[in-house]
Amino acid sequence: MTHTFHIPVLGLAFSIDSAVKVAQYGISSVMSIVDDELIERMRHYYCGQYQILYHPIAKTEEDYRAKRITAYLNLVQFVVNRQITALKQQPFTESSEVTKYFQLLPDSHPSKPIYHAMEVETNLAIKTELQDLLINYLKPGDIDVNIMSKVDKMNYKDGKVLEQQHSDALAALRGFANSNLHSSLILSAGMNPHLYAYLAELPAFFPNSEGVFDKKIALKVSDFRSALIQAKYLAKRGVWVSEFRVESGLNCGGHAFATDGFLMGPILEEFKVKKESFKVELFELYKEYWALQKIYLMQAPSIKYTVQGGVGTASEHQFLMDYYGFDAVGWGSPFLLVPEATTVDRDTLKALEMAEKDDFYCSGSSPLGIPFNNFRQSSAELLRLERIKKGRPGSPCKKEYLISNTEFSDKPICTASRAYQHQKIQELQRQNLPAAEYDKAFDAITEKTCLCEGLAAPAYLKYNIQKTREQTAVAICPGPNLVWFKKQYSLREMIDHIYGRISVFENENRPFVLINELNLYIDYIQKYVTDNQNMINDKKIKYVAKFKAQLQTGISYYDKLTQHLAHIPQNIAAAIPKQLELASLRLNDIHIQPR
C-alpha cells in the first residue's frame, strides 16, 4: 500500500473525479457510480480536457447506463495511466510532480530512505541510479467505485418494466465489471439479494488461475455482525470480500447508519479479536463453493481492514491502525476543503470555511428515510426553505434515483418531490390536528430534499456543464468532524497533517475521535426520546433501554482503553476520564416512560 489513508466516496460529485486529481500521487479514492447523467457529462468534459474524441451514449441506446459507466471508468483509467507515464519521464526537480509524489508519501514508506539519499547525493552517477530505483516505486492509487446497494430502482421502457438486470444497481455493477479497472467495488448501505446474486454471476469478480482478482469486493459496514452476515452470504456463492471498511454509524458524512448504541471502539475490538477465525470461517464456505466447480483452493485470499469516520489527527490515525491492527484509515469530509482532491463549487467552499458547529447536523432530509448528515448553509437547504415560504414545497423529480414511495401511486415516487409532498400535505390537512402536532408533521414531510440534483450540482457549477435553466442548488453532506477544519488546504498541507508533519488545527484541544462519536450517540438517543415522548410504547422503551445499556458498555470499555493511549497528545488523553464521566451523567439523565 502506497499511502495509509484513502478518500472515501463523497456524495455524487465531490469525489467523481478525485482519481484524476490524486491517483497519480499513489492516493486511492472512491467515486459514486449512481448518477449516469453526471458521469456522462464528466466524460464529455474530460474528453475535451485531454483532446480525446467524445462519442455520446444516448439514453435511447440499449443498456446505456452500464455503457456510460464503463466508458467513464475506462477514460479515468486512461488518464491516470497517462499521468503515471508522464511522471516516469520527469526530472527530479524541486517543482516536478515526480518529486511531489515522493514528498507526499508517509515516512514509513520503503522508498523514503532512497529518496532522502538521492536528495543529498552529489555524485551524478549514483544520484541517477537512485532515481531509477525510485521510479520503480511509482504506483497509482486505486480507482475504486461505490454502489449504495439499496439505491436500486426498476427501470421502464415504453411503459413496461425492464428485467431485473436493468435496475439501477445491477446496471451500475455491470458497468464496473465491464471496465478496464483493476480495483474495488465498495458496497454500502446494507444487503441487496438481487445485487449480490448478480454479482456472483460475473466472472470479473472470480479469482484467476493464480488466485488473483481482476476486481475486488469491499463491504462498508458499521459493525461486525453486518460484516459476518454479508460476507458469508457472498462466500457461499463464490465471492470473496477482500476488504471491510468499518465506518462510524454517526461520525461520518452522508447517510448515517446509527447502530443500536454500539460504539466504534468496541466494534473495532470485536474485529481485532475475531479477524483470524472470521477469515477461516469465510474460507471454508468459499472453498466449498469452488470445489463444486472443480477448482480446489488451498490458501485463503487476503483481507484488508480499514476504518473511517471522524478521524482528524495524525495520532488518531496511527492509533487506530496500531492498536486495532487495521491497514488504513479513510479521511473523507476534510478533503472537501482540498480543491486539488475533490470537486466543490466556490460558494459552497466559502460556506464550509465560515461554518459553525450548529451548521452540521443529522437530519431527516434524505428521501431514503435514513438519517442524513446535512449542512444548514448549503444552497439546496436554503432553496428548500424558500420553496416552503412560497407555498411550493418539494422539488421537481427528474432523475428519480431515490424513488421508493407508493402511497399515492402504483409507480414509486420520491418523498422529496413536489408531487409527493403536495399530496401528503393535503392528507395532513384533512386530519385537523392541533397546531403543534400539525407543524411537526408538516416539517417532517417538507424536510426531505432532492439529493439527486443537489449532490451532482457542484460538478455542474465547477466545470460549467449545467444545462440551460437547470437547477444548481448544492446539497452537501459533511460529517460533524469538518467543523475543526477552518480553511481551504493544499493537498500537501492535508497529507502532511494526516502524517503528523504539520497540524492544520487552530484549536489543539479537539476531543479524541472516540469521545466525539460517543457524544454524537448520546445526542442521537436524546433526540429520539424527545421526538417520541408523545408516542411511547413498550417497543420504544425497550429500544432506548438497550441503546443506553450499549452506550454504558462502551463508556466502560473506553475507561479501560485510556491505559493504551500513550501516543495520543497528553492534553487530549488527560481530558478523557472527565469526558467519560460527563457522558455517563448525560446518559443517566435520559428517560423514556409512558405518561
C-alpha positions in Angstrom: 0.0 0.0 0.0 1.4 3.4 -1.0 -0.4 5.6 1.5 -2.1 4.6 4.8 -5.2 6.7 4.0 -7.8 6.7 1.3 -10.5 9.2 0.3 -13.9 7.5 0.7 -16.9 8.2 -1.6 -18.1 11.8 -1.1 -21.7 12.3 -2.3 -22.2 12.1 -6.1 -20.0 14.9 -7.4 -17.4 15.6 -4.7 -15.2 12.6 -5.5 -16.4 11.8 -9.0 -13.1 12.8 -10.5 -10.8 12.6 -7.4 -8.9 9.8 -9.1 -8.0 12.1 -12.0 -6.6 14.6 -9.4 -4.8 12.4 -6.9 -4.3 8.8 -8.2 -1.0 9.9 -9.8 0.3 10.5 -6.3 -0.5 7.0 -5.2 -3.7 8.1 -3.4 -6.7 5.8 -3.6 -10.2 7.3 -3.8 -13.7 6.2 -4.3 -16.3 7.6 -6.7 -20.1 7.0 -6.7 -21.4 5.4 -9.9 -25.1 6.0 -9.1 -25.7 9.0 -11.4 -25.0 8.1 -15.0 -26.2 11.5 -16.2 -23.4 13.2 -14.2 -21.0 10.5 -15.3 -21.7 11.1 -19.0 -21.2 14.8 -18.6 -17.9 14.3 -16.8 -16.8 12.0 -19.6 -17.7 14.7 -22.1 -15.8 17.3 -20.1 -12.6 15.2 -19.6 -12.5 14.1 -23.2 -12.3 17.8 -24.1 -9.6 18.4 -21.5 -7.4 15.6 -22.9 -8.2 16.1 -26.6 -10.0 12.7 -26.8 -12.8 12.2 -29.3 -16.1 12.1 -27.5 -18.8 9.7 -28.6 -22.0 10.4 -26.7 -24.0 7.5 -25.2 -27.7 8.4 -25.5 -30.4 7.2 -23.2 -32.0 5.6 -26.2 -29.1 3.1 -26.5 -29.6 -0.5 -25.2 -28.0 -0.8 -21.7 -27.0 2.9 -21.8 -26.5 3.2 -18.1 -23.9 0.4 -17.9 -22.2 1.6 -21.1 -21.9 5.2 -19.7 -20.3 4.0 -16.5 -17.9 1.7 -18.3 -16.9 4.4 -20.7 -16.2 6.9 -18.0 -14.2 4.5 -15.8 -12.1 3.5 -18.8 -11.4 7.2 -19.5 -10.3 7.8 -15.9 -8.0 4.7 -16.1 -6.6 6.0 -19.4 -5.9 9.5 -18.0 -4.3 8.1 -14.8 -2.1 5.8 -16.8 -1.0 8.7 -19.0 -0.2 10.7 -15.9 2.0 7.9 -14.4 3.8 7.6 -17.8 4.5 11.3 -17.7 5.7 11.1 -14.1 8.3 8.5 -15.0 9.7 10.7 -17.6 10.1 13.8 -15.4 13.3 15.0 -13.9 13.6 15.2 -10.1 13.4 19.0 -9.8 12.1 20.9 -6.9 8.8 21.7 -8.5 8.2 18.5 -10.6 5.3 16.2 -10.0 7.5 13.2 -9.5 9.3 14.9 -6.7 5.9 15.8 -5.1 4.9 12.1 -5.4 7.7 11.1 -3.0 7.4 14.1 -0.7 3.8 13.2 0.0 4.5 9.6 0.9 4.4 8.6 4.6 7.8 8.5 6.2 7.3 4.7 6.8 7.2 4.0 3.0 10.2 1.9 1.9 11.1 4.4 -0.8 11.6 7.3 1.6 15.2 6.5 2.7 16.1 6.1 -1.0 14.5 9.5 -1.8 16.3 11.2 1.0 19.6 9.7 0.0 19.0 10.8 -3.6 18.3 14.4 -2.4 21.7 14.8 -0.8 23.8 12.7 -3.2 26.4 14.7 -5.1 27.8 12.0 -7.4 25.7 12.3 -10.6 26.0 8.6 -11.5 24.9 7.4 -8.1 22.1 10.0 -8.0 20.8 8.8 -11.3 21.0 5.2 -10.1 18.9 6.1 -7.0 16.4 8.0 -9.2 16.0 4.9 -11.4 15.3 2.9 -8.3 12.7 5.4 -7.2 10.9 5.2 -10.5 10.2 1.6 -9.8 8.1 2.6 -6.8 5.7 4.8 -8.8 2.3 3.3 -8.5 -1.1 5.0 -9.0 -3.7 5.0 -6.3 -6.7 2.7 -6.8 -9.7 4.0 -8.7 -12.4 2.4 -6.6 -16.2 2.8 -7.1 -19.2 2.7 -4.8 -22.7 1.4 -5.1 -25.3 2.0 -2.4 -26.9 -1.4 -2.6 -30.4 -0.4 -2.0 -30.5 2.5 -4.4 -31.8 0.2 -7.0 -35.0 1.4 -8.7 -36.5 -0.7 -11.5 -36.5 1.0 -15.0 -39.1 1.2 -17.7 -39.2 1.3 -21.5 -42.3 2.1 -23.5 -44.3 1.9 -20.3 -43.1 -1.7 -19.4 -40.8 -2.6 -16.6 -37.5 -3.9 -17.7 -35.8 -7.1 -16.4 -34.1 -7.0 -13.0 -30.6 -6.8 -14.6 -31.5 -3.3 -15.9 -32.3 -2.0 -12.4 -30.0 0.9 -11.3 -27.7 -1.0 -9.0 -27.3 -4.0 -11.3 -26.6 -1.9 -14.3 -24.0 0.1 -12.4 -22.4 -3.1 -11.3 -22.3 -4.3 -14.9 -20.7 -1.0 -15.9 -17.9 -1.5 -13.4 -17.5 -5.2 -14.2 -17.0 -4.4 -17.9 -14.5 -1.7 -17.3 -10.7 -1.9 -17.6 -10.2 -1.0 -13.9 -8.3 -3.3 -11.6 -9.8 -2.0 -8.4 -12.5 -2.5 -5.8 -16.3 -2.1 -5.7 -17.3 -0.8 -2.3 -20.8 -1.9 -1.5 -22.6 0.1 1.2 -26.0 0.6 2.8 -26.8 -3.0 3.6 -27.5 -6.1 1.6 -29.4 -6.3 -1.7 -30.0 -10.0 -2.5 -30.7 -9.3 -6.2 -27.5 -7.3 -6.5 -25.4 -9.9 -4.6 -26.8 -12.8 -6.6 -26.0 -11.0 -9.9 -22.5 -10.2 -8.6 -21.9 -13.9 -8.1 -22.6 -14.4 -11.8 -19.9 -12.0 -13.1 -16.5 -13.6 -13.9 -14.8 -10.2 -13.3 -15.0 -11.0 -9.6 -13.8 -14.6 -9.8 -10.1 -15.4 -9.0 -7.8 -16.1 -11.9 -5.7 -19.2 -12.2 -3.1 -17.7 -9.8 -5.8 -16.8 -7.3 -5.6 -13.1 -8.1 -8.7 -10.9 -8.5 -9.2 -8.6 -11.5 -11.8 -6.7 -9.5 -12.3 -6.9 -5.7 -15.3 -6.6 -3.4 -15.2 -4.4 -0.3 -18.0 -4.1 2.2 -18.6 -0.8 4.1 -20.2 -1.8 7.4 -21.0 -0.3 10.8 -20.5 -3.4 12.9 -19.1 -7.0 12.9 -22.5 -8.7 12.7 -23.3 -6.9 9.4 -19.9 -7.9 8.0 -20.4 -11.5 9.0 -23.8 -11.9 7.5 -23.0 -10.2 4.2 -19.6 -11.9 3.8 -20.9 -15.4 4.5 -23.8 -14.8 2.0 -21.3 -13.9 -0.7 -18.7 -16.6 0.2 -21.4 -19.3 -0.2 -21.8 -18.0 -3.8 -18.1 -18.0 -4.6 -17.5 -14.2 -4.0 -14.6 -13.2 -1.7 -14.7 -10.0 0.3 -11.2 -8.5 0.1 -11.8 -5.6 2.4 -14.0 -4.5 5.2 -14.4 -0.7 5.6 -15.7 -0.1 9.1 -17.4 3.3 9.3 -18.7 5.1 12.4 -22.5 4.9 12.4 -22.9 8.7 13.2 -19.5 10.4 13.0 -19.4 10.3 9.2 -20.6 12.2 6.2 -23.6 11.4 4.1 -26.2 8.8 5.3 -25.8 7.9 8.9 -26.5 4.2 9.8 -26.7 4.5 13.6 -26.0 1.3 15.4 -28.2 0.4 18.4 -25.7 2.2 20.7 -22.6 0.1 19.6 -19.6 2.4 19.6 -16.7 2.4 17.3 -14.1 1.3 19.9 -15.9 -1.9 20.9 -16.8 -2.6 17.3 -13.1 -2.4 16.2 -12.2 -4.5 19.2 -14.5 -7.2 18.0 -12.9 -7.1 14.5 -9.5 -7.2 16.2 -10.3 -10.3 18.3 -12.2 -12.2 15.6 -10.2 -11.4 12.4 -8.4 -14.7 12.1 -11.4 -17.0 13.0 -13.6 -14.9 10.7 -11.2 -15.5 7.8 -11.1 -19.2 8.4 -14.9 -19.4 8.6 -15.3 -17.5 5.3 -12.7 -19.5 3.5 -14.4 -22.8 4.4 -17.6 -21.6 2.7 -15.7 -20.1 -0.3 -13.5 -23.1 -0.8 -16.6 -25.4 -0.7 -18.3 -23.4 -3.4 -15.3 -23.5 -5.8 -14.7 -27.2 -5.1 -18.1 -27.9 -6.6 -16.8 -26.1 -9.7 -13.8 -28.4 -9.7 -11.5 -25.6 -8.6 -9.5 -26.5 -5.4 -8.2 -23.7 -3.4 -5.5 -24.2 -0.8 -5.0 -20.7 0.7 -7.4 -18.1 1.7 -7.2 -14.8 -0.2 -6.1 -11.8 1.8 -8.5 -9.5 3.7 -7.8 -5.8 4.3 -9.4 -3.9 7.2 -9.8 -0.2 7.1 -11.7 2.3 9.3 -13.3 5.7 8.7 -15.5 8.3 10.3 -14.5 11.4 12.2 -10.7 10.9 12.2 -9.0 14.2 12.4 -5.4 14.0 13.7 -2.2 12.0 12.9 -2.2 10.5 16.4 -5.8 9.2 16.0 -4.9 7.8 12.5 -1.9 6.0 13.8 -3.7 4.7 17.0 -6.5 3.1 15.0 -4.0 1.3 12.8 -1.6 0.3 15.6 -3.9 -0.7 18.4 -6.6 -2.4 16.4 -4.4 -3.8 13.7 -6.1 -2.0 10.8 -4.4 -1.4 7.5 -5.5 2.1 6.6 -7.8 5.0 7.6 -10.4 6.8 5.4 -10.3 10.6 5.5 -13.5 11.9 3.9 -15.0 15.2 4.9 -11.7 17.1 5.5 -10.9 16.6 1.8 -13.9 18.7 0.9 -11.7 21.6 1.7 -8.9 20.4 -0.6 -9.7 21.6 -4.2 -6.8 19.6 -5.5 -8.5 16.4 -4.4 -12.3 17.0 -4.6 -14.9 18.8 -6.6 -16.7 21.5 -4.6 -18.1 24.7 -6.1 -16.7 28.1 -5.0 -19.7 29.3 -3.0 -20.0 26.0 -1.1 -16.3 26.0 -0.3 -16.7 29.5 1.2 -19.7 28.5 3.2 -17.8 25.5 4.6 -14.9 27.7 5.6 -17.2 30.0 7.6 -19.3 27.2 9.2 -20.0 26.9 12.9 -20.7 23.8 14.9 -24.5 24.1 14.6 -24.3 24.2 10.8 -23.5 20.5 10.7 -26.4 18.3 11.8 -28.0 14.9 11.5 -31.2 15.5 9.5 -34.3 13.7 8.1 -33.7 15.2 4.7 -32.9 12.0 2.8 -35.8 10.6 0.7 -34.5 7.1 1.7 -35.8 7.7 5.2 -32.3 7.2 6.6 -30.7 9.9 8.9 -28.5 12.2 6.8 -25.7 14.4 7.8 -26.6 17.8 6.4 -25.2 21.4 6.2 -27.6 24.2 7.1 -25.8 26.8 4.9 -25.9 24.8 1.6 -27.8 26.4 -1.2 -30.0 23.4 -1.5 -31.2 23.8 2.1 -31.8 27.5 1.5 -33.8 26.7 -1.6 -35.9 24.1 0.2 -36.8 26.7 2.9 -37.6 29.3 0.2 -39.9 26.9 -1.6 -41.8 26.3 1.6 -42.1 30.0 2.2 -43.6 30.5 -1.2 -46.1 27.7 -0.6 -44.4 25.4 -3.1 -42.6 22.7 -1.0 -40.8 19.9 -2.7 -38.6 19.5 -5.8 -39.3 18.6 -9.4 -38.2 14.9 -9.7 -36.2 14.4 -12.9 -33.5 11.8 -12.2 -35.7 9.5 -10.0 -32.7 7.6 -8.4 -34.3 7.6 -4.9 -37.9 6.9 -5.8 -39.5 4.4 -3.4 -42.9 5.6 -2.1 -46.1 4.1 -3.4 -48.7 5.8 -1.0 -50.3 7.7 -3.8 -49.4 5.8 -7.0 -48.6 2.3 -8.2 -45.3 3.5 -9.6 -42.9 4.7 -6.9 -42.2 8.4 -6.4 -39.7 10.3 -4.4 -40.7 11.7 -1.0 -38.7 14.9 -1.8 -40.7 15.5 -4.9 -43.3 18.3 -5.2 -45.9 15.7 -6.3 -45.5 13.6 -3.2 -45.3 16.5 -0.7 -48.4 18.2 -2.2 -50.5 15.1 -1.7 -49.0 14.3 1.7 -49.7 17.8 3.0 -53.3 17.6 1.7 -53.7 14.3 3.6 -52.3 16.0 6.7 -54.7 19.0 6.4 -57.7 16.6 6.4 -56.6 15.2 9.9 -57.4 18.5 11.7 -54.5 18.1 14.1 -53.6 20.5 16.9 -51.2 23.2 15.7 -48.1 21.8 17.4 -48.7 18.3 16.0 -49.5 19.7 12.5 -46.4 21.7 12.4 -44.2 18.8 13.5 -45.8 16.5 10.8 -45.5 19.3 8.2 -41.8 19.8 9.0 -41.2 16.0 8.7 -42.8 16.0 5.2 -41.1 19.1 3.9 -37.6 18.3 5.4 -36.9 15.9 2.5 -34.7 17.4 -0.1 -33.6 16.5 -3.6 -30.3 14.8 -3.3 -30.1 13.5 -6.9 -29.8 17.1 -8.2 -28.1 18.7 -5.2 -25.3 16.2 -4.8 -24.4 16.4 -8.5 -24.7 20.2 -8.8 -21.1 21.1 -7.6 -19.6 19.4 -10.6 -22.0 21.2 -12.9 -21.1 24.5 -11.4 -17.3 24.0 -11.2 -16.9 22.7 -14.7 -19.8 24.8 -16.2 -21.5 21.7 -17.6 -25.1 22.5 -16.4 -27.9 22.6 -18.9 -29.9 25.8 -19.6 -32.3 26.6 -16.8 -31.1 23.6 -14.8 -31.4 23.8 -11.0 -27.9 24.0 -9.5 -28.6 24.4 -5.8 -25.9 22.3 -4.0 -26.6 19.7 -1.3 -23.6 18.7 0.7 -23.3 16.1 3.4 -20.1 16.6 5.5 -19.6 14.8 8.8 -19.6 16.9 12.0 -15.8 16.5 12.2 -15.4 19.1 9.5 -16.1 21.9 12.0 -12.4 21.6 13.1 -11.1 22.4 9.6 -11.4 26.1 9.1 -10.0 26.9 5.6 -9.1 25.6 2.2 -5.9 23.5 2.2 -3.4 22.4 -0.4 -3.1 18.7 -1.0 0.4 18.8 0.6 -1.0 20.5 3.7 -3.7 18.0 4.3 -1.4 15.0 3.7 1.2 16.5 6.0 -1.5 16.9 8.6 -2.6 13.3 8.2 1.0 12.0 8.7 1.8 14.4 11.6 4.3 16.5 9.7 2.2 19.6 10.5 -1.1 20.4 12.2 -3.7 22.5 10.4 -5.8 23.0 13.6 -6.2 26.4 15.1 -7.5 24.7 18.3 -5.5 21.8 19.5 -8.0 20.9 22.2 -10.3 18.9 19.9 -11.6 15.9 21.8 -10.5 12.4 20.9 -12.3 10.8 17.9 -13.9 8.1 20.0 -15.2 10.7 22.5 -16.7 12.8 19.7 -18.6 9.8 18.5 -19.8 8.9 22.0 -21.3 12.3 22.4 -23.0 12.1 19.0 -24.7 8.9 20.0 -25.9 10.4 23.3 -27.3 13.4 21.3 -29.0 10.9 18.9 -30.8 8.9 21.6 -31.7 12.1 23.5 -33.3 13.4 20.3 -35.1 10.1 19.7 -36.6 10.3 23.2 -37.7 13.9 22.7 -39.3 13.2 19.3 -41.1 10.1 20.6 -42.2 11.4 24.0 -45.9 11.5 23.0 -45.8 8.2 21.1 -44.3 5.9 23.6 -44.9 2.1 23.6 -43.2 -1.0 25.0 -41.1 -1.5 21.9 -39.6 2.1 22.1 -39.0 1.7 25.8 -37.0 -1.5 25.2 -35.1 0.1 22.3 -34.0 3.1 24.5 -33.0 0.8 27.4 -30.9 -1.4 25.1 -29.4 1.6 23.4 -28.4 3.2 26.7 -27.0 -0.1 28.0 -24.8 -0.5 25.0 -23.5 3.1 25.4 -22.7 2.4 29.0 -20.8 -0.7 28.0 -18.9 1.5 25.5 -18.1 4.0 28.2 -16.7 1.2 30.5 -14.6 0.0 27.5 -13.2 3.5 26.9 -12.4 3.8 30.6 -10.1 0.8 30.3 -8.8 1.9 26.9 -7.2 5.0 28.4 -4.3 2.8 29.5 -3.4 2.3 25.9 -3.3 5.9 24.7 0.4 6.6 25.2 0.8 8.2 21.7 -2.2 10.5 22.0 -1.2 14.1 22.9 -1.2 14.4 26.7 -3.7 17.1 26.9 -6.2 15.1 24.8 -5.7 11.9 26.7 -5.8 13.6 30.1 -9.3 15.0 29.4 -10.9 11.6 28.6 -11.7 10.4 32.1 -13.7 13.6 32.9 -15.4 13.5 29.4 -16.5 9.9 30.1 -17.8 10.9 33.5 -19.9 13.7 31.9 -21.1 11.4 29.2 -22.3 8.9 31.7 -24.2 11.6 33.6 -25.8 12.8 30.4 -26.8 9.3 29.6 -28.4 8.7 33.0 -30.5 11.8 32.6 -32.2 10.4 29.6 -35.6 8.7 30.4 -38.5 7.5 28.4 -41.6 6.3 30.1 -45.4 6.3 29.5 -47.2 9.4 30.5 
